[in-house]
Amino acid sequence: MRDIAAAPDRVFNAWLDPAQARRFLFATPDGEMLACDIDARVGGVALIVERRGDREAHHHLRFEEIDRPHRLVFQFRACMAGQTDQGEWTRVTIAIAPTDNGSRLTLTHEGVWTDYEKQTRQGWTMILGNLADTVENSND
């Protein structure tokens, strides 16, 4: 859960707008964002690619539910370019509720392997921090 000082529609739209999403979605401090393609419709897909050192991290999304500005549900998997194992699909649910100071975002990630729970939690914590910076400090 993360409180964000921005209206729910602004927070929600950032997830589906490539110009904003490339600033926070799977972006790491030392990485270089190479692609952020989003087909923002139910059944649509997204591909976010970031260069991390000499490798490329590919993040795939398939949108299952888009209920603006309250709820976003997508299938998710990630892999490094060139891997033969493309990773298993998991499900991410984003719920956004209005608060007196903006929004409360609750993220649920189902299907994460036990061995990856800690790093997955750290990753989403970083992403939500970057999301807050993106929507609180920009005029998009």
N, C-alpha and C positions, 0 to 999 in steps of 0.2 A: 504494500500500500504506500502511496506517495501523495502528499498534498502539493498542489501546484497552483501558483498565483496567476492563473489564467482561466478564462471562461471555458466550460466544457466543449463548446464547438471548436474553439481554437486548439485545445489539446487533442481532440479527436481528429481534426483535419490534418494535423501534423503527421499522423501515422500514414496517411494516404497521399500526401503531397510529396513527390520526389525531391523537390528543392529543399523542403524542410527535413524530410526523413533522412536524407544523406548526411545531415549534421549530427544525428543522434542514433539512428537505428543500426546497430552493430558496428558503430564507428569507435575505434580505439585511439588512444592518445598518439601512438606512433604509426598508425596505419594511414594509407592513402586510399580514399574512396574512389573506385574506378567506375562503378555503375550503380544506379539506383532506379530500376525500372519497375513501375507499379501500375497494374491494371486494376483500378479500384472499383471492383464490382463483385458481387457474389459469383463465384466460379472463376474469377480472375486470379492472376498469379503475380508474384513480385520476385525479382532477383536483385539482391544487394551484394555487390562484390567489393571487397576491400583487400588491397595489397598489404600484407603483413610480413615485412622483411622480404625474402625472395619467394614467398608463396602467396597464393590468392585464396581468401576465405569466401566461399559461396554460401549465401543464405537464401533459402527458397521458402516462399509463402504461398498458400492457396486459401483464398478468402471463402469462408463458409457463411458468415453472417456480418452484415454491415447495417447497424441500427444507429444512425447518426442522431445525436452525439453521445449516445449512451453506451453502446456495446459493439465490440469488434471481436470476431472469432476467426482464427486462421490456423490451418495446419502449418507446421514449421519443420524444416530440417536444415542441417548445415553440414558442410564438408569442405575439405581443402581441395583445390583444383587438382585433377589428376588422380584422385583416389578412386579406386574401383568400387569401394563401398560408399554409396551416396548418402548414407545415414537413414535412420528410420524417421518416419513422420511422427510428430508429437502435436499436441493441440495447445494453443495459447488463447486465453480469453482476457480481453481488456474491458473493464467496466469503469465508467466515468460518471460520477455524481457531482452535482453542484454543491458548493460549500459557501459560507459567508465570504471567504477570501478567494474563491476561484473554483477549484475542482479537487476531488479526491479520486485518484486512479487506483484501481485494484487489478493486479495482474495475476492470473493463475496459469501455470504451465504444467499440463498433464502429460504423463508418459516419459518423464525424465528418468534415466537410469539412476539408481541409488548412488553409484560411484561418481556421478556428475552433478548431484544436487547442489553441493557447495559452490562449485565454479559457475553453475547455471544461475544460482541466486546472486552471486557477485556480478555476473554479466548483466543481468536485468537491473540490478541496483545501479550500475554505471549508466546503462541505457536510460533509465528513468531520470537520473540526475542530468544527463545531457539533454533529454527531452524538456525538462523544466527550464534549463538554461536557454534552450531554443525558443520556447514559446513565451517565456517571461521577459526575454531581453531582445526581441526582434519586433519589427513592424510588419512582418509578412501577414 
